[in-house]
Amino acid sequence: MNVKSDTMFCIQCGKENVKLYKGRCSSCFASGNKLITIPSDMTVEFCAHCSSIHVGDRWLESKQSEEEIIAEKIVRESVPDENAEDIVLEIDPISQKGSILEVLVKARGTVLELPVKREFTLKVKLNRSVCPECSKHASGYYEAVLQLRGDKRPLDSVEIKSVDGIIEKNLKKLFRKNRMAYLTQKVEIKEGIDYYFGSYKAARKISNALKDQMGGLIGESPRLMGRDKSVGKDLYRIWISFRLPFFHKGDFITHDKHVGLVIDINGKRILIQDLETMNKISLSWREYSNLELVAHGKEVKTTTVTSKTPTKIQLLHPETYQPIDLDLLPEFSDMNIGNQVNVVEIHGKIYIIPPNILRE
């Protein structure tokens, strides 16, 4: 902007033969410059629960203190003069009466490279309300229900404790970016446990984390709950079914004529040890429907080695105490007469269990 005037002397101080700006010398022009325009009053709306700030038509999460938020808003709503440069604001609260905070603003900067200082006072109304997300949380709002079930069996306390721990750990992590990632309630029913989550996205991530760590099957079922007339959209809640398998680690299952001990379960596969060959076999969850539980880990019994040859090993039946001759597999070559071994009977046949891999 060209502020030079045709007048040859300063209209304010009378100084002659100087460069003029709107009829004033640089000193008079700078001294009369307000430097910055600051509103005399403003309102800052906070959420009383989470300290989010209401800006325009949105609520923004903030980790700043109230004083920092107020200072930021003063800076945002202040307008520097077009001739002012290098403006710095120092903002200090003076007093507070009820929800009205009086603030002193000290401004310094340069106008035409001359230092200028100004002071302003303004009143800030502190409006503490409740943001939509906290309001939903307080009202018990939820978008998804995670239904924890055992497939064809009840859940056990160890599984429930593990699931609770995984949920708690993941919610803490998810809440940093999604404040709807909270658990509204946990309801125990005859069939299992229902977990109510404020966020569908969080519930889905948690169900995937459960599957990754514990294995199992996931299904989703949306249910129409109404319609949001303001945006013209149907409102759905999602029921997520998470079923733990009908067997545990340490149980015995059959697959394609293989009798196997379940030695690991996770989201990608079921790992079994074939009791005939001692080979490890990895089964995908696509094969789940073809599996059959044939014995629980608690059915394992202990017996004694009574005889051994280079190709055979003889045991006592753990219940009838009748001698049983079995092929001596390489994995059991270190066994000697009198040793105690773990066995399981499946479909009338006795299998020796490899040591150190049973479910604790």
C-alpha positions as CSV (number, residue, x, y, z in Angstrom):
1,M,0.0,0.0,0.0
2,N,1.4,3.5,-1.0
3,V,0.8,5.8,2.0
4,K,3.0,8.7,0.8
5,S,1.3,12.1,0.7
6,D,1.9,15.2,-1.5
7,T,2.1,17.4,1.7
8,M,5.7,18.3,2.4
9,F,5.4,18.6,6.2
10,C,3.9,16.3,8.9
11,I,0.3,17.4,9.6
12,Q,0.7,16.2,13.2
13,C,4.1,17.5,14.4
14,G,5.0,19.9,11.6
15,K,8.3,18.3,10.8
16,E,9.4,19.3,7.2
17,N,11.4,17.6,4.5
18,V,10.7,14.1,5.6
19,K,9.0,11.1,4.0
20,L,5.4,11.2,4.8
21,Y,2.8,8.4,5.3
22,K,-0.8,9.6,5.0
23,G,0.4,13.1,5.8
24,R,2.4,12.0,8.9
25,C,6.1,11.4,9.4
26,S,7.1,7.9,10.3
27,S,7.2,8.6,14.0
28,C,3.8,10.1,14.1
29,F,2.4,7.5,11.8
30,A,3.8,4.7,14.0
31,S,2.7,6.3,17.2
32,G,-0.9,6.6,16.0
33,N,-1.0,3.0,14.6
34,K,-3.1,0.6,16.7
35,L,-0.8,-2.3,15.7
36,I,-3.6,-4.9,16.0
37,T,-7.4,-5.1,16.4
38,I,-8.5,-7.3,19.3
39,P,-12.1,-8.0,20.1
40,S,-13.3,-6.5,23.4
41,D,-15.1,-9.7,24.3
42,M,-15.4,-13.3,23.2
43,T,-16.9,-16.6,24.3
44,V,-14.9,-19.8,24.6
45,E,-16.9,-23.0,24.9
46,F,-15.3,-26.1,26.5
47,C,-16.5,-29.6,27.2
48,A,-16.7,-29.9,31.0
49,H,-15.7,-33.6,30.7
50,C,-13.0,-33.9,28.1
51,S,-11.8,-30.2,27.6
52,S,-12.6,-30.3,23.9
53,I,-13.2,-26.8,22.4
54,H,-16.1,-25.8,20.3
55,V,-14.8,-24.0,17.1
56,G,-17.4,-23.0,14.5
57,D,-19.7,-26.0,14.1
58,R,-17.2,-28.6,15.3
59,W,-15.8,-29.8,18.6
60,L,-12.0,-30.2,18.5
61,E,-10.0,-32.3,20.8
62,S,-7.4,-30.3,22.7
63,K,-4.7,-31.3,25.1
64,Q,-4.0,-27.7,26.0
65,S,-4.9,-25.9,29.2
66,E,-7.8,-23.5,29.4
67,E,-5.4,-20.6,29.4
68,E,-3.6,-21.9,26.3
69,I,-6.9,-22.4,24.5
70,I,-8.0,-18.8,25.4
71,A,-4.7,-17.4,24.3
72,E,-4.9,-19.3,21.0
73,K,-8.4,-18.0,20.3
74,I,-7.4,-14.4,21.0
75,V,-4.6,-14.8,18.5
76,R,-6.9,-16.4,16.0
77,E,-9.5,-13.7,16.2
78,S,-7.2,-10.7,16.3
79,V,-6.4,-8.8,13.1
80,P,-2.9,-7.2,12.6
81,D,-2.8,-3.7,11.0
82,E,-1.6,-3.9,7.4
83,N,1.5,-1.8,8.2
84,A,2.4,-3.7,11.3
85,E,5.1,-6.4,11.4
86,D,6.6,-8.9,13.8
87,I,3.7,-8.7,16.2
88,V,4.1,-10.6,19.5
89,L,1.2,-10.9,22.0
90,E,1.6,-11.5,25.8
91,I,-1.7,-12.6,27.3
92,D,-2.3,-12.6,31.1
93,P,-5.5,-13.2,33.0
94,I,-6.3,-10.4,35.4
95,S,-9.4,-11.5,37.3
96,Q,-12.4,-13.8,37.1
97,K,-16.0,-13.3,38.3
98,G,-18.1,-16.4,37.8
99,S,-17.7,-17.4,34.2
100,I,-16.3,-14.1,33.0
101,L,-12.5,-13.9,32.8
102,E,-10.8,-10.5,32.3
103,V,-7.7,-10.7,30.3
104,L,-4.8,-8.2,29.6
105,V,-3.2,-8.4,26.2
106,K,0.2,-6.7,25.7
107,A,1.1,-6.4,22.0
108,R,4.5,-5.3,20.6
109,G,5.7,-5.1,17.1
110,T,7.0,-2.7,14.5
111,V,5.4,-0.1,12.2
112,L,7.7,1.3,9.5
113,E,10.5,-0.4,11.4
114,L,9.8,1.6,14.5
115,P,8.9,-0.3,17.7
116,V,5.3,0.0,18.9
117,K,3.6,-1.3,22.1
118,R,-0.1,-1.5,22.9
119,E,-2.2,-2.8,25.7
120,F,-5.8,-4.1,25.5
121,T,-8.2,-5.6,28.0
122,L,-11.1,-7.9,27.0
123,K,-13.6,-10.1,28.7
124,V,-13.8,-13.8,27.9
125,K,-16.9,-15.8,28.8
126,L,-16.1,-19.3,29.7
127,N,-19.0,-21.5,28.6
128,R,-18.7,-25.1,29.9
129,S,-21.1,-27.5,28.3
130,V,-20.9,-31.1,27.1
131,C,-19.6,-32.1,23.6
132,P,-21.7,-34.6,21.6
133,E,-19.3,-37.5,22.1
134,C,-19.3,-37.1,25.9
135,S,-23.1,-36.7,25.8
136,K,-23.3,-40.0,24.0
137,H,-21.0,-41.7,26.5
138,A,-23.0,-40.4,29.4
139,S,-26.2,-41.6,27.9
140,G,-24.9,-45.1,27.3
141,Y,-24.8,-44.6,23.5
142,Y,-23.3,-47.5,21.6
143,E,-22.8,-48.4,17.9
144,A,-21.8,-52.0,18.2
145,V,-22.2,-55.1,20.4
146,L,-19.5,-57.7,20.5
147,Q,-21.0,-61.1,21.4
148,L,-18.5,-63.4,22.9
149,R,-19.5,-67.0,22.7
150,G,-18.1,-70.5,22.8
151,D,-18.9,-72.7,19.8
152,K,-21.1,-75.5,21.1
153,R,-19.7,-75.0,24.6
154,P,-19.7,-72.6,27.5
155,L,-16.9,-70.1,28.0
156,D,-14.4,-70.7,30.8
157,S,-13.1,-68.1,33.3
158,V,-9.6,-68.1,31.8
159,E,-11.0,-67.2,28.3
160,I,-13.1,-64.4,29.7
161,K,-10.2,-62.9,31.6
162,S,-8.0,-63.0,28.5
163,V,-10.7,-61.3,26.4
164,D,-11.2,-58.6,29.1
165,G,-7.5,-57.9,29.1
166,I,-7.3,-57.7,25.3
167,I,-10.3,-55.3,25.2
168,E,-8.9,-53.1,27.9
169,K,-5.5,-52.9,26.3
170,N,-6.8,-52.1,22.8
171,L,-9.4,-49.5,24.1
172,K,-6.6,-47.5,25.7
173,K,-4.7,-47.4,22.5
174,L,-7.7,-46.7,20.3
175,F,-9.1,-43.9,22.6
176,R,-6.1,-41.7,21.8
177,K,-7.5,-41.2,18.3
178,N,-11.1,-42.1,18.7
179,R,-12.9,-40.8,21.8
180,M,-15.9,-43.0,21.0
181,A,-13.7,-46.0,21.6
182,Y,-15.1,-46.8,25.0
183,L,-17.0,-49.7,26.6
184,T,-20.5,-48.7,27.7
185,Q,-21.4,-52.0,29.4
186,K,-20.5,-55.6,29.8
187,V,-23.5,-58.0,30.1
188,E,-23.2,-61.6,31.1
189,I,-26.0,-63.8,29.7
190,K,-26.6,-67.5,29.6
191,E,-25.0,-67.8,26.1
192,G,-21.9,-65.8,26.9
193,I,-21.0,-62.1,27.3
194,D,-22.1,-59.0,25.4
195,Y,-19.7,-56.0,25.2
196,Y,-21.3,-52.7,24.2
197,F,-18.9,-50.3,22.4
198,G,-19.4,-46.6,21.6
199,S,-17.7,-47.0,18.2
200,Y,-18.3,-49.6,15.6
201,K,-14.8,-49.1,14.2
202,A,-13.3,-49.7,17.6
203,A,-15.4,-52.8,18.1
204,R,-14.3,-54.2,14.8
205,K,-10.6,-53.6,15.5
206,I,-11.0,-55.3,18.9
207,S,-12.8,-58.3,17.4
208,N,-9.9,-58.7,14.9
209,A,-7.4,-58.4,17.7
210,L,-9.2,-61.1,19.7
211,K,-9.2,-63.4,16.6
212,D,-5.5,-62.8,16.0
213,Q,-4.6,-63.8,19.5
214,M,-7.2,-66.4,20.4
215,G,-8.4,-67.8,17.1
216,G,-12.1,-68.2,16.4
217,L,-14.8,-67.1,14.0
218,I,-16.2,-63.6,13.4
219,G,-19.5,-62.6,11.8
220,E,-21.4,-59.3,11.6
221,S,-25.1,-58.5,11.6
222,P,-26.4,-54.9,11.1
223,R,-29.8,-54.0,12.6
224,L,-31.7,-50.9,11.5
225,M,-32.4,-48.8,14.5
226,G,-34.1,-45.7,12.9
227,R,-33.3,-42.8,10.6
228,D,-31.4,-39.6,11.0
229,K,-33.8,-37.1,9.3
230,S,-31.2,-34.3,9.4
231,V,-28.9,-36.0,7.0
232,G,-31.4,-38.5,5.5
233,K,-29.5,-41.6,6.5
234,D,-30.6,-44.9,8.1
235,L,-29.1,-45.6,11.5
236,Y,-27.7,-49.0,12.1
237,R,-26.2,-50.8,15.1
238,I,-23.8,-53.7,14.4
239,W,-23.8,-57.0,16.2
240,I,-20.4,-58.7,15.9
241,S,-20.4,-62.4,16.8
242,F,-17.0,-63.7,18.0
243,R,-17.1,-67.5,18.6
244,L,-14.2,-69.3,20.2
245,P,-13.6,-72.8,18.8
246,F,-15.3,-75.9,20.3
247,F,-11.8,-77.1,21.4
248,H,-9.0,-75.7,23.5
249,K,-5.3,-75.9,23.2
250,G,-4.4,-79.4,24.6
251,D,-7.6,-81.0,23.3
252,F,-7.6,-83.7,20.6
253,I,-9.3,-83.4,17.2
254,T,-9.6,-85.4,14.0
255,H,-9.0,-84.1,10.5
256,D,-9.0,-86.2,7.4
257,K,-8.3,-89.4,9.3
258,H,-5.6,-87.7,11.3
259,V,-5.8,-87.7,15.1
260,G,-4.1,-84.7,16.4
261,L,-3.2,-82.9,19.6
262,V,-4.0,-79.1,19.4
263,I,-0.8,-77.4,20.3
264,D,-1.5,-73.8,19.1
265,I,-4.5,-71.7,18.0
266,N,-4.4,-68.2,16.5
267,G,-6.2,-66.1,13.9
268,K,-4.4,-67.6,11.0
269,R,-4.3,-71.3,11.7
270,I,-4.9,-74.3,14.1
271,L,-1.7,-76.2,14.7
272,I,-2.0,-79.9,15.6
273,Q,0.5,-82.7,16.2
274,D,-0.4,-85.9,14.5
275,L,-0.4,-88.7,17.1
276,E,0.4,-91.4,14.5
277,T,3.4,-89.7,12.9
278,M,4.2,-86.9,15.3
279,N,4.3,-84.5,12.3
280,K,2.9,-81.0,12.9
281,I,0.0,-80.1,10.7
282,S,-1.2,-76.5,10.1
283,L,-5.0,-76.2,9.4
284,S,-6.6,-73.1,8.1
285,W,-9.9,-71.8,9.5
286,R,-11.6,-72.7,6.2
287,E,-11.2,-76.3,7.4
288,Y,-12.9,-75.7,10.8
289,S,-16.2,-77.3,9.8
290,N,-14.4,-80.6,9.0
291,L,-12.9,-80.9,12.5
292,E,-14.2,-83.1,15.3
293,L,-13.4,-83.1,18.9
294,V,-12.5,-86.6,20.1
295,A,-11.0,-86.1,23.5
296,H,-10.4,-83.3,26.0
297,G,-7.1,-82.5,27.5
298,K,-8.4,-83.5,30.9
299,E,-8.8,-87.1,29.6
300,V,-5.1,-87.6,29.4
301,K,-3.9,-90.2,31.9
302,T,-0.5,-91.5,33.2
303,T,0.8,-95.0,32.9
304,T,4.1,-97.0,33.0
305,V,6.4,-98.4,30.4
306,T,6.7,-102.2,31.1
307,S,8.8,-103.4,28.1
308,K,10.8,-102.0,25.2
309,T,12.4,-103.5,22.1
310,P,14.0,-101.7,19.1
311,T,10.7,-101.5,17.4
312,K,8.0,-101.8,20.1
313,I,7.1,-100.3,23.5
314,Q,4.8,-101.9,25.9
315,L,2.6,-99.9,28.3
316,L,-0.1,-100.8,30.9
317,H,-3.6,-99.7,30.1
318,P,-4.2,-96.8,32.5
319,E,-7.6,-98.2,33.6
320,T,-7.5,-102.0,33.0
321,Y,-3.8,-102.4,33.6
322,Q,-3.6,-104.8,30.7
323,P,-0.4,-104.7,28.6
324,I,-0.5,-102.8,25.3
325,D,2.1,-103.1,22.6
326,L,2.7,-100.0,20.4
327,D,5.1,-99.1,17.6
328,L,8.2,-97.3,19.0
329,L,8.3,-93.9,17.3
330,P,11.7,-92.1,17.2
331,E,10.3,-89.4,19.4
332,F,9.9,-91.9,22.2
333,S,13.2,-93.8,21.8
334,D,14.6,-92.3,25.0
335,M,11.8,-93.9,27.1
336,N,12.9,-96.7,29.4
337,I,11.2,-99.5,31.3
338,G,9.6,-98.0,34.5
339,N,9.2,-94.5,33.0
340,Q,5.9,-92.7,33.5
341,V,4.2,-91.6,30.2
342,N,1.1,-89.6,29.4
343,V,-1.5,-91.4,27.2
344,V,-5.0,-90.7,25.8
345,E,-7.5,-93.3,24.5
346,I,-9.4,-92.3,21.4
347,H,-11.9,-94.6,19.7
348,G,-10.5,-97.5,21.7
349,K,-6.9,-96.8,20.7
350,I,-4.1,-95.7,23.1
351,Y,-1.8,-92.9,21.9
352,I,1.4,-91.7,23.7
353,I,1.5,-88.0,24.2
354,P,4.7,-86.1,23.5
355,P,6.1,-84.6,26.7
356,N,6.1,-80.9,27.5
357,I,3.4,-79.9,25.1
358,L,0.2,-80.5,27.1
359,R,-2.1,-77.6,28.0
360,E,-1.1,-76.2,31.4
